């Protein structure tokens, strides 16, 4: 592997994220919110491929409650070579009506160069201010950043964060639509554009399905392509050198 490729891979390892479906995260005092009555649960799992090699997996559970609350809980794992990879878990809470984020809790375990370490990130949204707290190698810090109304939260290398942007895309208007998101690792607001490039027929879970193809252009983290079925599920995602293919889907 070239030095440039190694550096790119290290950056990708440090940036990727996700969660265990039923994990419980500590909520800062005073920010607890009753989750209400559960009305719907959706689940999906993906295999992650780089080139012709399967390198990991991602799964998420989306829980919808009757008090305008949606909770995404996800987990992923990636292995690039012996002793180099990561696993992570995350929980993202949104307003159902707007899909504006309320909180994000992330825990990552990263292994590289014969060592491993953990990185924890907590994000709380207060109107147009995001409070981002992190702990890395025992060092804690907290930062505040002004964010635009309607900003998404998106960490590199996972699928489930894209549902915020897909929810906001106005298909009746069509065309290129701009969006912004907060990167919880860099604590910076990034921007990009999303548009529908057309429709395709893909084999999804053993059956042919018509999907909408969304193209995404991001200023810093590069392009992505999302294949979305008629139920709104991302069945395939191409981003950051990796391809995510849906292998399981259910709803209750």
TORKOL-4160 file (C-alpha; in steps of 0.2 Angstrom, whole numbers, padded with zeros to 4 digits, m for minus):
252
<pt num="1" X="0000" Y="0000" Z="0000"/>
<pt num="2" X="0007" Y="0017" Z="m0005"/>
<pt num="3" X="0010" Y="0030" Z="0009"/>
<pt num="4" X="m0004" Y="0041" Z="0001"/>
<pt num="5" X="m0016" Y="0027" Z="0001"/>
<pt num="6" X="m0011" Y="0022" Z="0019"/>
<pt num="7" X="m0014" Y="0040" Z="0025"/>
<pt num="8" X="m0031" Y="0040" Z="0016"/>
<pt num="9" X="m0036" Y="0024" Z="0024"/>
<pt num="10" X="m0031" Y="0030" Z="0042"/>
<pt num="11" X="m0042" Y="0046" Z="0039"/>
<pt num="12" X="m0056" Y="0035" Z="0034"/>
<pt num="13" X="m0054" Y="0023" Z="0049"/>
<pt num="14" X="m0054" Y="0038" Z="0061"/>
<pt num="15" X="m0069" Y="0046" Z="0053"/>
<pt num="16" X="m0081" Y="0031" Z="0051"/>
<pt num="17" X="m0096" Y="0029" Z="0064"/>
<pt num="18" X="m0112" Y="0019" Z="0069"/>
<pt num="19" X="m0123" Y="0007" Z="0085"/>
<pt num="20" X="m0130" Y="m0008" Z="0095"/>
<pt num="21" X="m0149" Y="m0007" Z="0092"/>
<pt num="22" X="m0154" Y="m0008" Z="0111"/>
<pt num="23" X="m0139" Y="0001" Z="0118"/>
<pt num="24" X="m0143" Y="0014" Z="0132"/>
<pt num="25" X="m0132" Y="0030" Z="0132"/>
<pt num="26" X="m0131" Y="0042" Z="0147"/>
<pt num="27" X="m0140" Y="0058" Z="0143"/>
<pt num="28" X="m0133" Y="0074" Z="0151"/>
<pt num="29" X="m0144" Y="0080" Z="0167"/>
<pt num="30" X="m0158" Y="0091" Z="0162"/>
<pt num="31" X="m0159" Y="0084" Z="0144"/>
<pt num="32" X="m0169" Y="0068" Z="0147"/>
<pt num="33" X="m0185" Y="0067" Z="0136"/>
<pt num="34" X="m0199" Y="0054" Z="0138"/>
<pt num="35" X="m0198" Y="0043" Z="0122"/>
<pt num="36" X="m0217" Y="0041" Z="0122"/>
<pt num="37" X="m0226" Y="0026" Z="0115"/>
<pt num="38" X="m0217" Y="0015" Z="0101"/>
<pt num="39" X="m0227" Y="0015" Z="0085"/>
<pt num="40" X="m0216" Y="0008" Z="0072"/>
<pt num="41" X="m0199" Y="m0001" Z="0071"/>
<pt num="42" X="m0189" Y="m0003" Z="0055"/>
<pt num="43" X="m0173" Y="m0013" Z="0053"/>
<pt num="44" X="m0160" Y="m0015" Z="0039"/>
<pt num="45" X="m0143" Y="m0023" Z="0038"/>
<pt num="46" X="m0129" Y="m0021" Z="0025"/>
<pt num="47" X="m0113" Y="m0029" Z="0019"/>
<pt num="48" X="m0099" Y="m0017" Z="0015"/>
<pt num="49" X="m0087" Y="m0021" Z="0001"/>
<pt num="50" X="m0072" Y="m0013" Z="m0006"/>
<pt num="51" X="m0067" Y="m0019" Z="m0023"/>
<pt num="52" X="m0071" Y="m0038" Z="m0023"/>
<pt num="53" X="m0068" Y="m0040" Z="m0004"/>
<pt num="54" X="m0081" Y="m0040" Z="0010"/>
<pt num="55" X="m0073" Y="m0029" Z="0023"/>
<pt num="56" X="m0088" Y="m0026" Z="0036"/>
<pt num="57" X="m0106" Y="m0024" Z="0040"/>
<pt num="58" X="m0118" Y="m0010" Z="0046"/>
<pt num="59" X="m0135" Y="m0012" Z="0053"/>
<pt num="60" X="m0148" Y="0000" Z="0060"/>
<pt num="61" X="m0164" Y="0000" Z="0069"/>
<pt num="62" X="m0176" Y="0015" Z="0067"/>
<pt num="63" X="m0189" Y="0017" Z="0081"/>
<pt num="64" X="m0204" Y="0030" Z="0079"/>
<pt num="65" X="m0213" Y="0036" Z="0094"/>
<pt num="66" X="m0230" Y="0045" Z="0096"/>
<pt num="67" X="m0222" Y="0061" Z="0103"/>
<pt num="68" X="m0214" Y="0067" Z="0087"/>
<pt num="69" X="m0198" Y="0057" Z="0090"/>
<pt num="70" X="m0187" Y="0046" Z="0079"/>
<pt num="71" X="m0172" Y="0036" Z="0086"/>
<pt num="72" X="m0159" Y="0028" Z="0075"/>
<pt num="73" X="m0148" Y="0015" Z="0083"/>
<pt num="74" X="m0134" Y="0007" Z="0073"/>
<pt num="75" X="m0119" Y="m0003" Z="0073"/>
<pt num="76" X="m0105" Y="m0006" Z="0061"/>
<pt num="77" X="m0088" Y="m0014" Z="0060"/>
<pt num="78" X="m0074" Y="m0013" Z="0047"/>
<pt num="79" X="m0058" Y="m0023" Z="0045"/>
<pt num="80" X="m0045" Y="m0017" Z="0032"/>
<pt num="81" X="m0031" Y="m0029" Z="0037"/>
<pt num="82" X="m0025" Y="m0039" Z="0052"/>
<pt num="83" X="m0025" Y="m0028" Z="0067"/>
<pt num="84" X="m0032" Y="m0013" Z="0057"/>
<pt num="85" X="m0050" Y="m0008" Z="0058"/>
<pt num="86" X="m0064" Y="m0002" Z="0069"/>
<pt num="87" X="m0081" Y="m0005" Z="0077"/>
<pt num="88" X="m0093" Y="0008" Z="0082"/>
<pt num="89" X="m0110" Y="0012" Z="0089"/>
<pt num="90" X="m0121" Y="0027" Z="0088"/>
<pt num="91" X="m0138" Y="0034" Z="0093"/>
<pt num="92" X="m0146" Y="0048" Z="0084"/>
<pt num="93" X="m0163" Y="0056" Z="0090"/>
<pt num="94" X="m0173" Y="0067" Z="0078"/>
<pt num="95" X="m0189" Y="0076" Z="0078"/>
<pt num="96" X="m0201" Y="0066" Z="0067"/>
<pt num="97" X="m0210" Y="0080" Z="0058"/>
<pt num="98" X="m0194" Y="0090" Z="0053"/>
<pt num="99" X="m0180" Y="0077" Z="0055"/>
<pt num="100" X="m0170" Y="0090" Z="0063"/>
<pt num="101" X="m0157" Y="0082" Z="0075"/>
<pt num="102" X="m0159" Y="0083" Z="0094"/>
<pt num="103" X="m0144" Y="0072" Z="0100"/>
<pt num="104" X="m0131" Y="0061" Z="0094"/>
<pt num="105" X="m0121" Y="0049" Z="0105"/>
<pt num="106" X="m0106" Y="0039" Z="0097"/>
<pt num="107" X="m0093" Y="0027" Z="0103"/>
<pt num="108" X="m0079" Y="0021" Z="0092"/>
<pt num="109" X="m0066" Y="0008" Z="0095"/>
<pt num="110" X="m0051" Y="0010" Z="0083"/>
<pt num="111" X="m0037" Y="m0002" Z="0080"/>
<pt num="112" X="m0021" Y="0002" Z="0070"/>
<pt num="113" X="m0002" Y="m0001" Z="0071"/>
<pt num="114" X="m0003" Y="m0013" Z="0085"/>
<pt num="115" X="m0014" Y="m0002" Z="0096"/>
<pt num="116" X="m0032" Y="0002" Z="0099"/>
<pt num="117" X="m0041" Y="0016" Z="0107"/>
<pt num="118" X="m0059" Y="0023" Z="0110"/>
<pt num="119" X="m0067" Y="0039" Z="0104"/>
<pt num="120" X="m0083" Y="0045" Z="0112"/>
<pt num="121" X="m0093" Y="0060" Z="0105"/>
<pt num="122" X="m0109" Y="0068" Z="0111"/>
<pt num="123" X="m0119" Y="0081" Z="0102"/>
<pt num="124" X="m0133" Y="0091" Z="0108"/>
<pt num="125" X="m0143" Y="0104" Z="0098"/>
<pt num="126" X="m0150" Y="0120" Z="0105"/>
<pt num="127" X="m0159" Y="0130" Z="0091"/>
<pt num="128" X="m0144" Y="0136" Z="0081"/>
<pt num="129" X="m0130" Y="0130" Z="0093"/>
<pt num="130" X="m0123" Y="0113" Z="0093"/>
<pt num="131" X="m0113" Y="0108" Z="0109"/>
<pt num="132" X="m0100" Y="0094" Z="0104"/>
<pt num="133" X="m0092" Y="0085" Z="0118"/>
<pt num="134" X="m0078" Y="0072" Z="0115"/>
<pt num="135" X="m0066" Y="0060" Z="0124"/>
<pt num="136" X="m0051" Y="0053" Z="0115"/>
<pt num="137" X="m0037" Y="0044" Z="0124"/>
<pt num="138" X="m0043" Y="0051" Z="0141"/>
<pt num="139" X="m0043" Y="0069" Z="0135"/>
<pt num="140" X="m0060" Y="0077" Z="0136"/>
<pt num="141" X="m0066" Y="0093" Z="0128"/>
<pt num="142" X="m0082" Y="0102" Z="0124"/>
<pt num="143" X="m0085" Y="0115" Z="0109"/>
<pt num="144" X="m0099" Y="0125" Z="0104"/>
<pt num="145" X="m0102" Y="0129" Z="0086"/>
<pt num="146" X="m0116" Y="0140" Z="0077"/>
<pt num="147" X="m0126" Y="0129" Z="0065"/>
<pt num="148" X="m0139" Y="0134" Z="0052"/>
<pt num="149" X="m0157" Y="0129" Z="0054"/>
<pt num="150" X="m0160" Y="0112" Z="0047"/>
<pt num="151" X="m0142" Y="0106" Z="0048"/>
<pt num="152" X="m0140" Y="0087" Z="0047"/>
<pt num="153" X="m0128" Y="0077" Z="0057"/>
<pt num="154" X="m0117" Y="0066" Z="0046"/>
<pt num="155" X="m0102" Y="0055" Z="0051"/>
<pt num="156" X="m0091" Y="0048" Z="0037"/>
<pt num="157" X="m0093" Y="0030" Z="0031"/>
<pt num="158" X="m0111" Y="0025" Z="0037"/>
<pt num="159" X="m0128" Y="0024" Z="0029"/>
<pt num="160" X="m0141" Y="0028" Z="0041"/>
<pt num="161" X="m0136" Y="0047" Z="0043"/>
<pt num="162" X="m0142" Y="0049" Z="0024"/>
<pt num="163" X="m0161" Y="0047" Z="0029"/>
<pt num="164" X="m0161" Y="0065" Z="0036"/>
<pt num="165" X="m0155" Y="0072" Z="0019"/>
<pt num="166" X="m0167" Y="0061" Z="0009"/>
<pt num="167" X="m0182" Y="0066" Z="0020"/>
<pt num="168" X="m0178" Y="0085" Z="0016"/>
<pt num="169" X="m0176" Y="0082" Z="m0003"/>
<pt num="170" X="m0192" Y="0089" Z="m0012"/>
<pt num="171" X="m0195" Y="0078" Z="m0026"/>
<pt num="172" X="m0209" Y="0089" Z="m0033"/>
<pt num="173" X="m0196" Y="0103" Z="m0035"/>
<pt num="174" X="m0183" Y="0091" Z="m0041"/>
<pt num="175" X="m0166" Y="0097" Z="m0047"/>
<pt num="176" X="m0151" Y="0100" Z="m0037"/>
<pt num="177" X="m0154" Y="0104" Z="m0019"/>
<pt num="178" X="m0142" Y="0111" Z="m0007"/>
<pt num="179" X="m0140" Y="0104" Z="0011"/>
<pt num="180" X="m0128" Y="0106" Z="0026"/>
<pt num="181" X="m0122" Y="0095" Z="0039"/>
<pt num="182" X="m0112" Y="0095" Z="0055"/>
<pt num="183" X="m0097" Y="0083" Z="0055"/>
<pt num="184" X="m0096" Y="0078" Z="0074"/>
<pt num="185" X="m0078" Y="0073" Z="0072"/>
<pt num="186" X="m0071" Y="0089" Z="0065"/>
<pt num="187" X="m0084" Y="0100" Z="0073"/>
<pt num="188" X="m0086" Y="0109" Z="0056"/>
<pt num="189" X="m0102" Y="0113" Z="0046"/>
<pt num="190" X="m0100" Y="0105" Z="0028"/>
<pt num="191" X="m0111" Y="0107" Z="0013"/>
<pt num="192" X="m0116" Y="0098" Z="m0003"/>
<pt num="193" X="m0129" Y="0095" Z="m0016"/>
<pt num="194" X="m0141" Y="0081" Z="m0019"/>
<pt num="195" X="m0152" Y="0077" Z="m0035"/>
<pt num="196" X="m0161" Y="0063" Z="m0043"/>
<pt num="197" X="m0151" Y="0056" Z="m0057"/>
<pt num="198" X="m0165" Y="0044" Z="m0063"/>
<pt num="199" X="m0172" Y="0027" Z="m0060"/>
<pt num="200" X="m0164" Y="0009" Z="m0061"/>
<pt num="201" X="m0169" Y="m0009" Z="m0059"/>
<pt num="202" X="m0159" Y="m0018" Z="m0046"/>
<pt num="203" X="m0159" Y="m0035" Z="m0038"/>
<pt num="204" X="m0163" Y="m0032" Z="m0020"/>
<pt num="205" X="m0164" Y="m0047" Z="m0008"/>
<pt num="206" X="m0166" Y="m0059" Z="m0023"/>
<pt num="207" X="m0180" Y="m0049" Z="m0032"/>
<pt num="208" X="m0180" Y="m0036" Z="m0045"/>
<pt num="209" X="m0184" Y="m0018" Z="m0038"/>
<pt num="210" X="m0186" Y="m0001" Z="m0046"/>
<pt num="211" X="m0175" Y="0012" Z="m0037"/>
<pt num="212" X="m0172" Y="0030" Z="m0038"/>
<pt num="213" X="m0154" Y="0035" Z="m0040"/>
<pt num="214" X="m0149" Y="0050" Z="m0029"/>
<pt num="215" X="m0132" Y="0058" Z="m0033"/>
<pt num="216" X="m0123" Y="0068" Z="m0019"/>
<pt num="217" X="m0109" Y="0080" Z="m0021"/>
<pt num="218" X="m0100" Y="0085" Z="m0006"/>
<pt num="219" X="m0086" Y="0099" Z="m0005"/>
<pt num="220" X="m0074" Y="0090" Z="0006"/>
<pt num="221" X="m0079" Y="0071" Z="0008"/>
<pt num="222" X="m0083" Y="0068" Z="m0010"/>
<pt num="223" X="m0097" Y="0060" Z="m0020"/>
<pt num="224" X="m0110" Y="0047" Z="m0015"/>
<pt num="225" X="m0123" Y="0038" Z="m0024"/>
<pt num="226" X="m0139" Y="0032" Z="m0015"/>
<pt num="227" X="m0151" Y="0019" Z="m0022"/>
<pt num="228" X="m0168" Y="0021" Z="m0014"/>
<pt num="229" X="m0183" Y="0009" Z="m0016"/>
<pt num="230" X="m0201" Y="0014" Z="m0016"/>
<pt num="231" X="m0203" Y="0012" Z="0002"/>
<pt num="232" X="m0189" Y="0024" Z="0005"/>
<pt num="233" X="m0176" Y="0012" Z="0011"/>
<pt num="234" X="m0158" Y="0014" Z="0005"/>
<pt num="235" X="m0154" Y="m0003" Z="m0004"/>
<pt num="236" X="m0137" Y="0002" Z="m0010"/>
<pt num="237" X="m0125" Y="0015" Z="m0006"/>
<pt num="238" X="m0108" Y="0020" Z="m0014"/>
<pt num="239" X="m0097" Y="0031" Z="m0005"/>
<pt num="240" X="m0079" Y="0033" Z="0002"/>
<pt num="241" X="m0072" Y="0018" Z="m0008"/>
<pt num="242" X="m0085" Y="0007" Z="m0001"/>
<pt num="243" X="m0101" Y="m0001" Z="m0007"/>
<pt num="244" X="m0115" Y="m0005" Z="0005"/>
<pt num="245" X="m0128" Y="m0018" Z="m0001"/>
<pt num="246" X="m0144" Y="m0022" Z="0008"/>
<pt num="247" X="m0144" Y="m0040" Z="0015"/>
<pt num="248" X="m0159" Y="m0039" Z="0027"/>
<pt num="249" X="m0174" Y="m0028" Z="0030"/>
<pt num="250" X="m0190" Y="m0029" Z="0041"/>
<pt num="251" X="m0203" Y="m0018" Z="0049"/>
<pt num="252" X="m0215" Y="m0021" Z="0064"/>
